[in-house]
């Protein structure tokens, strides 16, 4: 289960709308409690480093991943995942998303249609390397 701070949701929604029709991306930070709930308390925007069609793909540079891990350690937070937008497409991971995904991370996707924010859904890889939706919903606090 993902618990998403209201301020985090606002950051993600605004970033997705501002970058439309391109995909946005960023990191999700927080802590996982003893019940396995992921409490997302911070989202940090990152540049979409993808060359070419940013409207259909996003890429995070290795340098940005290294910086994100360092930031998490400095802030005593866990780097729990990545968010990105799907302009004019549903908040369902693509095959490209699955192929690039890492175990453990939550992958939060926001749909944006004609600059209007839509559904926000979160996904994690299962043991078979396929995405499962995280409890079918997000809880905001």
Secondary structure, 3 states (H helix, E strand, C coil): CEEECHHHHHHHHHHHHHHCCCCCEEEEEEEECCCCCEEEEEEEEECCCCCCCCCCCCCCCHHHHHHHHHHHHHHCCEEEEEEEEEECCCCCCCHHHHHHCCCCCEEEEEEEECCEEEEEEEEEECCCCCEEECCCCEEEC
